[in-house]
Amino acid sequence: MTHVYEGYAAGFIPTHIIYHWADDTEGFIGYLPSDNSIYVSFRGSVDIRNWLSNLSIDKKNYKSFPECNCEVHSGFYDAEQAIIGDVLAEVARLKGIYTTAAIKVTGHSLGAAMAILTGMDLKKAGY
């Protein structure tokens, strides 16, 4: 089924669904020609598995950037680490096609935390 996007999203081309069953992380990746951007977007909390991630408030070492000697929220970090390999692969694939495209990462609620951590991992990967 094809979705027709309107307004600012008109012409958006979804290319990858982000999903991890254990914590019900969900989002999508795609390309928007009108602003030459690759978008990585995460959904916010909608069910008990998402809330379990939200409530896993223990801190853990931020292994993505050990040089900062800091800690991160374990629920957010574990959820992001479960999907980051797929996200990096799809962004790399799209950058191979749209070499001058900007990369934009967004999300709401739990998705906003995922977006921040993903943005940092994309930065570490050279984007």
N, C-alpha and C positions, 0 to 999 in steps of 0.2 A: 504494500500500500504506500503510495507516495503522498506526502503532505505538501500542500502549497503554503509557503510562508508569505506573510504580508508585512507591510510597514518596513521598519528598519531591517527585518530579517528576510525580506523578499530576495529570492535567489539563493538562500542558504542551502548548502549541499552537505547533508549529514553523511559521514563516512565511517563512523565507528561508534558502537554502543559500549559504554563503560558499565560493567556489572560484575559484582563479586557477591556470590550467594551467601557467604557466612555472615556478613554484616549488612547485607542488602544495599551496598554502595551502588549508586546508579547515576549515570550521566551520559554525555555524548561528546563526540569530537566531530568537527566539520569545518568547511571552508565557506566564507562569505565573500564572493567576488566584489561586491560594491565597496568594500573597504580593504580588500586584499588581506584578509586576516584568517588565521586558523584559530578556531574557538575550542576550548576545553571547558565544559560546563558540568557542574555537579548539582544534583538534586539535594534538597534539604531533608530533614528527618520526617518520616511518615509512618514508621512502624516500630515495634518493640526492638527489632534488631538494631535499628538506627539509634534508638534511645539507649540501648546497652553500650554502644560505642560512645555516645555522649557522656554516659555515667561512668565510664572507665577513666577516672580522673587521676589515677596514679601517674606519676611522671616517669619518663624513661630517657636515657641518653639519646641525644639527637644525632644518630649515626650518619645522617646525610651530610652534616657539617660538624664533624668532631672538633674542628679547630675553634669553634665558638664556645666549647666547654659548657653547653647549656642543655636543658632538658625540655621535653615536649609532652603534651597530653597523650597518654598511651593509647586511648581509644581512637583519637583522630589519626595519630601516626600509624598505628597498625592497619587501620582501614585504608589509608593512603598508600602505604607500602604494598598492600595486597594488589593494587591496580597500577602502580607506577610503571611497571615493565611494559604493559600493554599501551599505556599512554605515551611513553617515550617512543615506542616502536611506531605508533600511528603518527605522531608528530613528525618523526624523522621521515616517514614515508611521504607525508604531505609536503614537508619542506623540500623534498626531492622534486616534487611537481611544481610547487608554488614557491620558488626560491627566494622571492623578495617579500613574502607574506610576513606580517607581524603575527605574534602568538599572544592570544588573550585568554586568560583563565578566570573563571567566575563561578560563583555558587551562592547558595542561600543557606543560612543556619549551619548545620553540619557540613553542607556543601561549601560554605565559605572557608571553613577550617581546612577542608580538603584542597580547596583552590590555592590557599596560601602555601601549604606544604608542597603541592604539585608545582607551583610556580618556582619555589626554591629548588626543587629537583630538576626542573627544566633549565634553570639558570646554571646549576652545577653541571648539567650535560652540555653546556655551551650555547644555549639559546638565550 
